[in-house]
Amino acid sequence: MDTLYRLQSVFRNVFDDPTLKITKETSTASFPEWDSVAMVQIVLGTEVEFGIRFTTDAVASIRSVADIARLVENHAGNE
């Protein structure tokens, strides 16, 4: 399944919005609801969805959906 599609499911669950559409350009700057609490929920939801764990440094680098997708894809490539 496509990474962005799976991430969209995570975002829809976190923000309780079944119609939410994200793109790789969706960022903390362009999406005001994406605050620090939402970030924790997004990270935890992504870890569960993909069966991975992010380092603290990796989480600190997240500013957009593209950043999360890159981390997920890099993690998959290292296994």
Backbone hydrogen bonds, N-H to C=O, Kabsch-Sander energy under -0.5 kcal/mol:
donor,donor_aa,acceptor,acceptor_aa,energy
6,R,2,D,-2.2
7,L,3,T,-2.6
8,Q,4,L,-2.4
9,S,5,Y,-1.4
10,V,6,R,-1.5
11,F,7,L,-2.7
12,R,8,Q,-2.7
13,N,9,S,-2.0
14,V,10,V,-2.7
15,F,11,F,-2.7
16,D,13,N,-0.6
17,D,12,R,-1.9
20,L,17,D,-1.6
26,T,23,T,-1.4
28,T,63,R,-2.3
31,F,27,S,-1.1
34,W,31,F,-2.5
35,D,33,E,-2.0
39,M,35,D,-2.4
40,V,36,S,-1.8
41,Q,37,V,-2.0
42,I,38,A,-3.1
43,V,39,M,-2.8
44,L,40,V,-2.7
45,G,41,Q,-2.7
46,T,42,I,-2.6
47,E,43,V,-2.6
48,V,44,L,-2.2
49,E,45,G,-2.7
50,F,46,T,-2.4
51,G,47,E,-1.2
52,I,47,E,-1.5
59,V,55,T,-2.3
60,A,56,T,-2.3
61,S,57,D,-0.9
61,S,58,A,-0.7
62,I,59,V,-1.5
65,V,26,T,-2.8
66,A,24,K,-1.7
68,I,64,S,-1.6
69,A,65,V,-2.9
70,R,66,A,-2.5
71,L,67,D,-2.2
72,V,68,I,-2.6
73,E,69,A,-2.9
74,N,70,R,-2.7
75,H,71,L,-2.3
76,A,72,V,-2.3
77,G,73,E,-1.7
78,N,74,N,-0.9
78,N,75,H,-0.7
79,E,76,A,-0.9
